[in-house]
Amino acid sequence: MFISKFSIENWEGNHNNGLLKEAKNWEEIEAAIRGLDGHRKTLVTLEAEDETHMAVGGGDSRYFVYVTFDNENFHYLVDPSKSDNGEPLIVGGQEGMYPARSCVDLSTTLKAARGFAEFGKIEKSVVWAQDLVAEPSIAK
């Protein structure tokens, strides 16, 4: 396992009752990602040493995923068949507008997450864009 720990956010109002767990196997990480509901559980972060991490946000069939190895350059999972029109998505307990092409399905999300969690690699069988969006705009 490449990652050493992962966190799961669990929001109640504006309070995060999440937890940080030691990464032991892929199955528990997959269960955490599948548990994202887009309302209370809106972010799973897979962490390695230093600044290296993957964030998986959203839930309920739409996910926003990025990987960084230095916390300066970011690679975003995308669905190139979708537009850049904004879609509301809750990530990290906050609703923001994300490009539709950045809202990917569960199957794609799990492929990307498994490659990163187990090997620390950007999964080649899915599509990535670099520095696509740094911050979502806050929905009004």
C-alpha positions in Angstrom: 0.0 0.0 0.0 1.5 3.3 -1.1 -0.7 5.6 1.1 -0.2 5.4 4.9 -3.5 6.9 6.1 -6.8 8.3 4.9 -9.4 10.6 6.3 -13.2 10.6 6.0 -15.1 13.8 6.6 -18.6 13.5 8.2 -20.4 16.9 8.5 -23.1 17.7 11.0 -24.0 21.3 10.3 -20.8 23.2 10.2 -18.9 20.6 12.4 -16.7 17.9 10.9 -16.9 14.6 12.9 -14.6 12.8 10.6 -11.8 10.5 11.3 -8.3 9.6 10.3 -7.5 5.9 9.7 -4.3 4.0 9.1 -4.5 2.5 5.5 -4.4 -1.2 5.7 -6.1 -2.4 2.6 -7.9 -1.3 -0.6 -11.3 -2.7 0.5 -11.6 -0.2 3.4 -10.6 2.7 1.2 -13.1 1.6 -1.4 -15.8 1.4 1.2 -15.0 4.9 2.4 -15.3 6.3 -1.2 -18.5 4.4 -1.8 -19.8 5.9 1.5 -19.6 9.4 0.2 -23.2 10.7 0.0 -22.8 14.3 -1.3 -24.4 15.7 1.9 -22.7 14.7 5.2 -19.9 12.5 3.9 -18.3 14.7 1.2 -14.5 14.1 1.2 -12.1 11.2 1.5 -8.4 12.1 1.4 -5.7 9.5 0.7 -2.4 10.6 2.2 1.2 9.5 1.7 4.4 11.1 3.0 5.1 14.9 2.6 2.5 16.7 0.5 1.5 13.8 -1.6 -2.3 13.1 -1.5 -5.5 12.4 -3.4 -8.8 14.0 -2.6 -12.1 12.4 -3.6 -15.1 14.6 -3.0 -18.8 14.7 -3.7 -20.8 11.5 -3.7 -24.2 10.2 -4.9 -22.8 9.2 -8.4 -20.7 12.4 -9.0 -17.2 12.8 -7.8 -14.4 15.4 -8.0 -10.9 13.9 -7.8 -7.5 15.4 -7.8 -3.9 14.2 -7.1 -0.9 16.2 -6.1 2.7 15.1 -5.3 3.9 18.5 -4.1 0.8 20.5 -3.2 1.6 22.9 -6.0 0.8 20.9 -9.2 -2.5 19.3 -9.4 -4.0 16.6 -11.7 -7.8 16.5 -12.0 -9.8 13.5 -13.1 -12.0 14.5 -16.0 -14.7 13.1 -18.3 -13.9 14.7 -21.7 -17.4 13.9 -23.0 -18.9 16.5 -20.7 -18.9 20.3 -20.9 -17.3 23.0 -18.8 -20.7 24.2 -17.6 -20.8 24.5 -13.8 -22.6 22.0 -11.7 -23.2 22.3 -8.0 -21.3 19.7 -5.9 -20.6 19.5 -2.2 -17.0 18.8 -1.4 -15.4 19.2 2.0 -18.8 20.3 3.5 -19.1 23.2 1.1 -21.2 23.6 -2.0 -19.3 24.9 -5.0 -19.7 25.1 -8.8 -17.5 22.6 -10.6 -17.1 22.1 -14.3 -19.3 19.2 -15.4 -16.3 17.5 -17.0 -14.7 17.4 -13.5 -17.7 15.5 -12.1 -16.9 11.8 -12.8 -18.7 8.6 -12.1 -17.9 6.1 -9.4 -16.2 3.5 -11.6 -13.7 6.0 -12.9 -13.2 7.4 -9.4 -12.4 3.9 -8.0 -10.0 3.1 -10.8 -8.1 6.3 -10.2 -8.1 5.9 -6.4 -6.9 2.3 -6.4 -3.9 3.1 -8.6 -2.9 5.9 -6.3 -3.6 4.1 -3.0 -1.7 1.0 -3.9 1.1 2.2 -6.1 1.3 6.1 -5.8 0.7 6.4 -9.5 -1.6 8.4 -11.7 -3.9 5.8 -13.3 -3.3 5.7 -17.0 -6.6 4.1 -18.0 -8.5 7.3 -17.0 -8.3 10.9 -18.3 -6.5 13.6 -16.3 -6.1 17.3 -16.8 -3.4 19.3 -15.1 -4.2 22.5 -13.1 -7.8 22.5 -14.5 -9.3 24.4 -11.6 -7.6 25.6 -8.4 -10.7 26.6 -6.4 -14.4 26.1 -7.1 -16.6 29.2 -7.0 -19.0 29.2 -4.1 -22.6 28.5 -5.1 -25.1 31.2 -4.2 
